[in-house]
Amino acid sequence: MRPTTEAPANSPPACVDDSVEERDIPSSPVFQILFALSFAHLVNDTLQSLIPAIYPILKTQLRLDYSHIGLIALSNQLTASLLQPIVGAFTY
């Protein structure tokens, strides 16, 4: 228990409840979770920049025309745009 000092007679009682021990309070962030979030963010950013960079390769290797490339870009952006609010609401 912490030492208490006398309070004035008209004040409310002091809260000296020590039910939360020092070991229950984390002293540092959980680095495993931070690493996992950082890695997921890295993968997301890498894929966002990699897919447009391989459009010419996809076009020649798979014999696609520009409408197909546009559909790939559309599905990539729509998926990212639709999932972002859902993930944001989940993490809030």
Backbone as JSON, one array per atom type, in Angstrom:
{
  "sequence": "MRPTTEAPANSPPACVDDSVEERDIPSSPVFQILFALSFAHLVNDTLQSLIPAIYPILKTQLRLDYSHIGLIALSNQLTASLLQPIVGAFTY",
  "N": [[0.84, -1.19, 0.0], [0.33, 2.25, -0.63], [1.72, 5.07, 1.04], [-0.47, 7.16, 2.81], [-1.72, 10.46, 3.08], [-3.25, 12.69, 5.37], [-6.4, 13.86, 4.52], [-8.41, 16.8, 4.05], [-11.33, 17.21, 6.12], [-13.73, 17.53, 4.7], [-13.34, 16.45, 2.19], [-13.61, 13.94, -0.45], [-13.13, 10.39, 0.09], [-9.8, 9.09, -0.27], [-8.49, 7.33, -3.06], [-6.99, 4.42, -2.74], [-6.67, 1.95, -3.78], [-4.95, -0.92, -4.5], [-5.33, -2.91, -6.41], [-4.47, -3.34, -9.01], [-1.57, -4.58, -10.03], [1.93, -3.87, -10.44], [3.11, -5.6, -12.29], [1.06, -6.23, -14.01], [0.74, -4.16, -15.74], [1.8, -3.31, -18.9], [5.15, -2.58, -19.71], [6.49, -1.94, -22.01], [5.99, -1.65, -25.6], [4.41, -4.27, -27.46], [6.48, -5.92, -29.35], [6.3, -7.94, -31.23], [3.74, -7.8, -32.32], [3.85, -5.24, -33.42], [5.86, -5.69, -35.32], [4.58, -7.56, -36.98], [2.43, -6.03, -37.97], [3.87, -4.04, -39.3], [5.21, -5.57, -41.23], [3.02, -6.56, -42.71], [2.07, -4.17, -43.74], [4.26, -3.46, -45.32], [4.2, -5.54, -47.25], [1.73, -4.99, -48.44], [2.17, -2.38, -49.53], [4.25, -3.01, -51.27], [3.01, -4.76, -53.11], [1.11, -3.0, -54.14], [2.7, -1.29, -55.62], [4.06, -3.04, -57.26], [2.32, -4.44, -59.0], [1.29, -2.54, -61.02], [3.77, -2.1, -62.22], [4.38, -4.46, -63.55], [2.64, -4.58, -65.67], [3.41, -4.22, -68.47], [4.88, -6.61, -68.84], [2.94, -8.57, -68.32], [1.21, -7.98, -70.39], [2.65, -8.65, -72.74], [3.53, -11.34, -72.27], [1.16, -12.78, -71.69], [-0.38, -12.1, -73.79], [-2.27, -9.95, -73.68], [-4.72, -7.36, -74.18], [-5.24, -3.76, -73.97], [-7.66, -3.39, -72.67], [-7.91, -5.62, -71.03], [-5.73, -5.23, -69.31], [-6.61, -2.9, -68.13], [-8.83, -3.92, -66.74], [-7.52, -5.54, -64.89], [-6.18, -3.56, -63.42], [-8.42, -2.15, -62.49], [-9.71, -4.11, -60.88], [-7.75, -4.48, -58.96], [-7.57, -1.91, -57.74], [-10.25, -1.53, -56.92], [-10.6, -3.63, -55.1], [-8.74, -2.89, -53.12], [-9.83, -0.42, -52.4], [-12.38, -1.08, -51.46], [-11.88, -2.85, -49.38], [-10.42, -1.37, -47.57], [-12.03, 0.48, -45.89], [-13.42, -1.47, -44.43], [-11.44, -2.91, -43.05], [-10.44, -0.76, -41.62], [-12.67, -0.11, -40.0], [-12.79, -2.44, -38.54], [-10.41, -2.39, -37.1], [-10.71, -0.16, -35.55]],
  "CA": [[0.0, 0.0, 0.0], [1.03, 3.52, -0.67], [1.46, 5.89, 2.22], [-1.52, 8.15, 2.6], [-1.69, 11.64, 3.94], [-4.59, 13.05, 5.81], [-7.12, 14.8, 3.68], [-9.35, 17.61, 4.81], [-12.52, 16.48, 6.56], [-14.85, 17.62, 3.76], [-12.97, 15.9, 0.88], [-14.0, 12.54, -0.6], [-12.06, 9.47, 0.49], [-8.74, 8.88, -1.25], [-8.47, 6.02, -3.72], [-5.7, 3.77, -2.51], [-6.85, 0.56, -4.17], [-3.78, -1.46, -5.18], [-5.69, -4.18, -7.04], [-3.68, -3.48, -10.22], [-0.17, -4.69, -9.65], [2.88, -3.33, -11.41], [3.41, -6.57, -13.34], [-0.07, -6.29, -14.92], [0.82, -3.03, -16.66], [2.94, -3.52, -19.79], [6.12, -1.49, -19.63], [6.96, -1.63, -23.35], [5.06, -2.17, -26.61], [4.6, -5.66, -27.87], [7.21, -5.77, -30.6], [5.87, -8.94, -32.2], [2.57, -7.25, -33.01], [4.33, -4.14, -34.24], [6.57, -6.26, -36.46], [3.6, -8.17, -37.88], [1.73, -4.94, -38.66], [4.82, -3.4, -40.22], [5.44, -6.48, -42.35], [1.81, -6.56, -43.53], [2.06, -2.89, -44.45], [5.3, -3.57, -46.34], [3.7, -6.4, -48.32], [0.67, -4.25, -49.12], [2.77, -1.32, -50.34], [5.02, -3.64, -52.35], [2.09, -5.23, -54.13], [0.49, -1.84, -54.78], [3.62, -0.72, -56.6], [4.56, -4.07, -58.15], [1.35, -4.83, -60.02], [1.38, -1.66, -62.19], [5.08, -2.21, -62.86], [4.46, -5.65, -64.4], [1.64, -4.53, -66.75], [3.98, -4.54, -69.79], [5.24, -8.02, -68.89], [1.69, -9.31, -68.44], [0.65, -7.72, -71.73], [3.36, -9.42, -73.77], [3.58, -12.77, -71.96], [-0.18, -13.38, -71.73], [-1.04, -11.56, -75.0], [-3.44, -9.18, -73.26], [-4.84, -6.02, -74.75], [-5.33, -2.72, -72.94], [-8.88, -3.55, -71.86], [-7.6, -6.6, -69.99], [-4.86, -4.56, -68.34], [-7.5, -2.0, -67.4], [-9.62, -4.72, -65.79], [-6.61, -5.92, -63.79], [-5.99, -2.36, -62.6], [-9.69, -1.87, -61.83], [-9.95, -5.06, -59.79], [-6.76, -4.19, -57.91], [-7.95, -0.7, -57.02], [-11.53, -1.72, -56.24], [-10.38, -4.48, -53.93], [-8.08, -2.08, -52.1], [-10.74, 0.64, -51.94], [-13.5, -1.64, -50.72], [-11.43, -3.49, -48.15], [-9.81, -0.42, -46.63], [-12.95, 0.88, -44.81], [-13.78, -2.62, -43.6], [-10.31, -3.13, -42.14], [-10.4, 0.39, -40.73], [-13.73, -0.25, -39.0], [-12.45, -3.56, -37.67], [-9.31, -2.04, -36.19], [-11.07, 0.96, -34.69]],
  "C": [[0.87, 1.24, 0.0], [0.76, 4.3, 0.61], [0.41, 6.95, 1.89], [-1.3, 9.33, 3.55], [-3.11, 11.98, 4.31], [-5.18, 14.1, 4.9], [-8.01, 15.66, 4.56], [-10.64, 16.85, 5.09], [-13.64, 16.5, 5.52], [-14.5, 17.03, 2.37], [-13.42, 14.44, 0.79], [-12.84, 11.63, -0.21], [-11.05, 9.26, -0.64], [-8.81, 7.47, -1.81], [-7.08, 5.42, -3.55], [-5.79, 2.29, -2.84], [-5.65, 0.1, -4.97], [-4.1, -2.78, -5.86], [-4.93, -4.39, -8.35], [-2.22, -3.47, -9.81], [0.71, -4.17, -10.77], [3.14, -4.31, -12.55], [2.26, -6.7, -14.33], [-0.02, -5.19, -15.97], [2.03, -3.25, -17.57], [3.87, -2.31, -19.77], [6.64, -1.1, -21.0], [5.97, -2.17, -24.37], [5.38, -3.61, -26.97], [5.2, -5.63, -29.27], [6.8, -6.81, -31.64], [4.67, -8.44, -32.99], [2.98, -6.1, -33.91], [5.07, -4.64, -35.48], [5.59, -6.85, -37.46], [2.83, -7.1, -38.65], [2.63, -4.25, -39.67], [5.07, -4.27, -41.44], [4.22, -6.53, -43.27], [1.7, -5.28, -44.34], [3.09, -2.89, -45.58], [4.82, -4.41, -47.53], [2.63, -5.68, -49.12], [1.25, -3.17, -50.03], [3.58, -1.89, -51.5], [4.12, -4.11, -53.46], [1.41, -4.07, -54.86], [1.4, -1.22, -55.82], [4.12, -1.76, -57.6], [3.6, -4.38, -59.29], [1.35, -3.86, -61.21], [2.72, -1.77, -62.92], [5.17, -3.42, -63.78], [3.38, -5.67, -65.49], [2.27, -4.82, -68.11], [4.37, -6.02, -69.92], [4.0, -8.89, -69.06], [1.11, -9.18, -69.84], [1.34, -8.57, -72.78], [3.32, -10.93, -73.5], [2.21, -13.45, -72.12], [-0.99, -12.92, -72.93], [-2.35, -10.86, -74.65], [-3.51, -7.88, -74.04], [-5.08, -5.03, -73.61], [-6.61, -2.82, -72.11], [-8.66, -4.58, -70.74], [-6.72, -5.99, -68.9], [-5.68, -3.59, -67.49], [-8.35, -2.73, -66.38], [-8.77, -5.2, -64.61], [-6.41, -4.74, -62.85], [-7.26, -2.02, -61.82], [-9.93, -2.82, -60.66], [-8.97, -4.84, -58.64], [-7.18, -2.98, -57.09], [-9.28, -0.84, -56.3], [-11.39, -2.58, -55.0], [-9.74, -3.68, -52.8], [-9.04, -1.03, -51.53], [-11.89, 0.09, -51.11], [-13.07, -2.28, -49.41], [-10.89, -2.51, -47.12], [-10.79, 0.06, -45.56], [-13.34, -0.27, -43.89], [-12.67, -2.91, -42.59], [-10.21, -1.99, -41.15], [-11.46, 0.31, -39.63], [-13.42, -1.38, -38.03], [-11.37, -3.19, -36.65], [-9.65, -0.88, -35.28], [-11.69, 0.44, -33.45]]
}
